């Protein structure tokens, strides 16, 4: 779906977002998006670690 977004389309989307939210809120939005991605990565890592440890426990029994 988003594979066909090229440079001009991306610039238009960013411009519309800038108009809607304003320049003052953009850094806050980017910061919160970065935090969300970090939390998602950490939770995914923890989930795979738990799954791996559960699999090894099941194989030992």
N, CA, C and O of each residue as an XYZ file, in Angstrom:
244
protein
N       0.820     -1.192      0.000
C       0.000      0.000      0.000
C       0.864      1.257      0.000
O       0.614      2.176     -0.780
N       1.877      1.311      0.863
C       2.715      2.493      0.953
C       4.014      2.339      0.156
O       4.897      3.192      0.243
N       4.133      1.277     -0.603
C       5.369      1.036     -1.346
C       5.556      2.035     -2.484
O       6.683      2.259     -2.928
N       4.475      2.633     -2.959
C       4.558      3.518     -4.115
C       4.722      4.983     -3.748
O       4.672      5.840     -4.631
N       4.917      5.299     -2.467
C       5.084      6.695     -2.068
C       6.502      7.124     -2.428
O       7.482      6.557     -1.944
N       6.587      8.125     -3.277
C       7.867      8.669     -3.718
C       8.128      9.995     -3.003
O       7.372     10.371     -2.108
N       9.157     10.684     -3.376
C       9.547     11.943     -2.753
C       8.481     13.023     -2.788
O       8.157     13.585     -1.742
N       7.915     13.342     -3.971
C       6.916     14.420     -4.012
C       5.669     14.121     -3.167
O       5.147     15.010     -2.495
N       5.201     12.886     -3.202
C       4.029     12.531     -2.401
C       4.322     12.642     -0.911
O       3.480     13.092     -0.134
N       5.508     12.233     -0.529
C       5.906     12.318      0.873
C       5.994     13.770      1.330
O       5.586     14.097      2.445
N       6.522     14.637      0.477
C       6.612     16.061      0.807
C       5.226     16.669      0.974
O       5.011     17.476      1.878
N       4.293     16.297      0.124
C       2.925     16.816      0.232
C       2.286     16.355      1.535
O       1.631     17.142      2.218
N       2.470     15.092      1.880
C       1.911     14.569      3.130
C       2.512     15.285      4.334
O       1.788     15.666      5.254
N       3.821     15.470      4.333
C       4.474     16.176      5.437
C       4.006     17.623      5.541
O       3.841     18.147      6.643
N       3.791     18.267      4.400
C       3.301     19.640      4.399
C       1.893     19.722      4.985
O       1.591     20.635      5.754
N       1.040     18.776      4.626
C      -0.328     18.760      5.159
C      -0.311     18.526      6.663
O      -1.058     19.169      7.400
N       0.542     17.604      7.126
C       0.662     17.353      8.567
C       1.157     18.602      9.281
O       0.679     18.930     10.367
N       2.100     19.289      8.684
C       2.614     20.534      9.273
C       1.516     21.579      9.365
O       1.416     22.283     10.370
N       0.694     21.690      8.334
C      -0.414     22.649      8.370
C      -1.448     22.286      9.427
O      -1.981     23.163     10.107
N      -1.730     21.003      9.564
C      -2.753     20.578     10.512
C      -2.318     20.748     11.963
O      -3.101     21.211     12.793
N      -1.091     20.382     12.275
C      -0.659     20.350     13.667
C       0.210     21.531     14.066
O       0.324     21.825     15.256
N       0.810     22.201     13.132
C       1.649     23.350     13.448
C       3.073     22.951     13.750
O       3.352     21.815     14.134
N       3.967     23.898     13.572
C       5.397     23.634     13.740
C       5.775     23.396     15.197
O       6.756     22.704     15.472
N       5.019     23.954     16.130
C       5.366     23.814     17.541
C       5.107     22.408     18.058
O       5.804     21.942     18.959
N       4.112     21.724     17.497
C       3.771     20.392     18.001
C       4.531     19.274     17.289
O       4.531     18.137     17.762
N       5.169     19.571     16.180
C       5.863     18.535     15.413
C       6.974     17.845     16.207
O       7.035     16.615     16.185
N       7.858     18.567     16.907
C       8.894     17.869     17.688
C       8.310     16.967     18.777
O       8.830     15.881     19.037
N       7.234     17.422     19.406
C       6.591     16.597     20.440
C       6.024     15.318     19.830
O       6.137     14.240     20.414
N       5.421     15.444     18.668
C       4.857     14.270     18.002
C       5.959     13.295     17.604
O       5.807     12.085     17.771
N       7.063     13.811     17.080
C       8.173     12.950     16.686
C       8.780     12.262     17.903
O       9.136     11.086     17.840
N       8.897     12.983     18.998
C       9.456     12.421     20.228
C       8.571     11.292     20.758
O       9.064     10.232     21.144
N       7.267     11.530     20.773
C       6.364     10.497     21.287
C       6.312      9.296     20.348
O       6.151      8.163     20.803
N       6.445      9.527     19.053
C       6.505      8.414     18.111
C       7.764      7.580     18.346
O       7.713      6.351     18.300
N       8.886      8.243     18.597
C      10.126      7.532     18.893
C      10.023      6.709     20.168
O      10.502      5.576     20.225
N       9.400      7.279     21.183
C       9.199      6.531     22.434
C       8.333      5.305     22.197
O       8.611      4.223     22.714
N       7.287      5.485     21.414
C       6.387      4.359     21.129
C       7.108      3.235     20.403
O       6.896      2.058     20.695
N       7.957      3.601     19.459
C       8.711      2.584     18.719
C       9.672      1.862     19.650
O       9.812      0.641     19.571
N      10.342      2.612     20.542
C      11.259      1.978     21.496
C      10.527      1.020     22.426
O      11.019     -0.073     22.704
N       9.355      1.423     22.908
C       8.564      0.558     23.790
C       8.126     -0.691     23.040
O       8.183     -1.796     23.580
N       7.692     -0.518     21.802
C       7.269     -1.657     20.996
C       8.419     -2.634     20.780
O       8.229     -3.845     20.889
N       9.611     -2.120     20.475
C      10.770     -2.989     20.289
C      11.103     -3.737     21.572
O      11.386     -4.935     21.540
N      11.070     -3.030     22.709
C      11.394     -3.666     23.981
C      10.381     -4.750     24.317
O      10.760     -5.836     24.754
N       9.110     -4.470     24.119
C       8.084     -5.469     24.412
C       8.188     -6.662     23.473
O       7.989     -7.800     23.896
N       8.492     -6.419     22.223
C       8.656     -7.515     21.269
C       9.849     -8.375     21.655
O       9.787     -9.602     21.582
N      10.938     -7.728     22.065
C      12.129     -8.463     22.486
C      11.830     -9.298     23.730
O      12.229    -10.459     23.811
N      11.124     -8.705     24.703
C      10.771     -9.433     25.912
C       9.853    -10.602     25.599
O       9.985    -11.676     26.186
N       8.929    -10.394     24.679
C       7.985    -11.446     24.313
C       8.710    -12.613     23.646
O       8.405    -13.769     23.940
N       9.661    -12.336     22.757
C      10.389    -13.428     22.112
C      11.304    -14.120     23.101
O      11.514    -15.328     22.994
N      11.860    -13.385     24.070
C      12.707    -13.992     25.094
C      11.880    -14.934     25.959
O      12.315    -16.041     26.274
N      10.685    -14.489     26.342
C       9.810    -15.342     27.138
C       9.410    -16.578     26.347
O       9.378    -17.678     26.900
N       9.109    -16.419     25.078
C       8.708    -17.537     24.239
C       9.859    -18.527     24.095
O       9.642    -19.737     24.158
N      11.075    -18.032     23.903
C      12.228    -18.912     23.780
C      12.476    -19.680     25.074
O      12.766    -20.876     25.037
N      12.364    -19.009     26.210
C      12.599    -19.693     27.485
C      11.486    -20.699     27.767
O      11.750    -21.757     28.338
N      10.255    -20.393     27.383
C       9.162    -21.338     27.568
C       9.348    -22.552     26.672
O       9.065    -23.674     27.091
N       9.817    -22.348     25.446
C      10.054    -23.464     24.526
C      11.140    -24.370     25.055
O      11.023    -25.591     24.958
N      12.212    -23.794     25.622
C      13.287    -24.623     26.147
C      12.824    -25.403     27.378
O      13.265    -26.534     27.582
N      11.951    -24.829     28.196
C      11.423    -25.538     29.354
C      10.532    -26.708     28.900
O      10.570    -27.787     29.491
N       9.744    -26.487     27.862
C       8.873    -27.541     27.360
C       9.663    -28.676     26.721
O       9.245    -29.832     26.786
N      10.787    -28.364     26.111
C      11.601    -29.398     25.471
C      12.341    -30.240     26.509
O      12.624    -31.413     26.263
N      12.661    -29.650     27.679
C      13.372    -30.386     28.720
C      12.457    -31.367     29.435
O      12.924    -32.394     29.927
N      11.175    -31.075     29.503
C      10.251    -31.928     30.262
C       9.829    -33.150     29.515
O       9.055    -33.954     30.034
